[in-house]
Amino acid sequence: MAAFLGAVRCAPSVARLAPYGRRFRVSGPAVSLRRRGSSPLRLHSRASLNSSAEDAGGIRRGGESDSEIIFMGTGTSEGIPRVSCLTNSSKKCPVCSKAIVPGNKNRRLNTSILIRYPGPTGKCNILIDAGKFFYQSALQWFPAYGIRTIDAVIITHSHADAIGGLDDLRDWTNNVQPHIPIYVANRDFEVMKKTHYYLVDTSGIIPGAAVSELQFNIMQEEPFVVNDLQITPLPVWHGQGYRSLGFRFGKVCYISDVSEIPEETYPLLRDCDILIMDALRPDRSSSTHFGLPRALEEVRKIQPKRTLFTGMMHLMDHEAVNEDLKKLLETEGIDVQLSYDGLRIPIML
């Protein structure tokens, strides 16, 4: 296995955990918040969608941008199409039937995004979540968009669709880079100690065996800096009593798994240019996810300039739902649409 190289520079709210055994410690001095951020309510970073010419992902834009968001996946934990739908001879599922076709926008893997931006030493790639289908997503989009390294992975919560792909990061730490920093809340790290015990405590690994070399960093619900980019956690509920995190970077707010937004989180969503938010199904919410009606209520309350929904199940037909959402721009001035796997959104940071 690769040796631990250097130290991760952490904000006061982030502690680095030693990669060998269970020797946990806080790493290094605190760092100041640099040019990409200040306070959680007033960020220096600027992110916006422009509107003159279309990019490869179908979003209209104007001018040039060195930063972008790539949607690695926009579906549920089980993904779309569902095997159960494709093998059901008595009832045809219209969305899954479309999704079986490569390139169809109903074809969705686990919800995840990649933030690409110019960093201190070159292009930085920060991944939010690495779920069960992460490797399939990377296999499709990394070569297509010229992505090779992963500078950090930030975890929203500890369900399988957010952390199930951590083992697959070995391809990067074995062949591309020596290690990958993982930023995770302590409650989710406690889960990882059980589900990914061999990645947390590498002391029991057989000599010569290869596992992902990960640097675990514990984050609090406070802003922290990763490769010169300020990240502000957005605490939300993902079912009763289960805490998940969204994240804000610049004027982009990402909330992938949510059933309730606490009042204390709304101030962190002010002055949002791009909101990416959970919308599971077209008719109603579930106990753990916003449905489309509730998601639209939140959009009206938060008032972002533009909204992209994510985390859609097989009842959400991409073209049909987007046709309905387009009407809201005319009737209410609300700019909303569904995202899709592989969509690229240029942003300014």
Buried (B, 14 or more C-beta within 10 A) or exposed (E): BEEBEEEBBBBEBBBBBBBEEEEEEEBEEEEEBEEBBBEBEEBBBEBBBBEEEEBEBEBEBEEEBEBBBBBBBBBBBBBBBBEEBEEEEEEEBEBBBBBBEEEBBBBBBBBBBBBBBEBEEEBBBBBBBBBBBBBBBBEBBBEEBEBEEBBBBBBBBBBEBBBBBBBBBBBBBBEEBBBBBBBBBEEBBEBBEEBBEEBBBBEEBEEEEEBBBBBBBBBBBEBBBBBBBBBBBBBBBBBEEBBBBBBBBBBBBBBBBBBBBEEEBEEBBEEBBBBBBBBBBBEEBEEBBBBBEBBBEBBEEBBBBBBBBBBBBBBBBBEBBBEEBEEBEEEEEBBBBBBBBBBBBBBBB
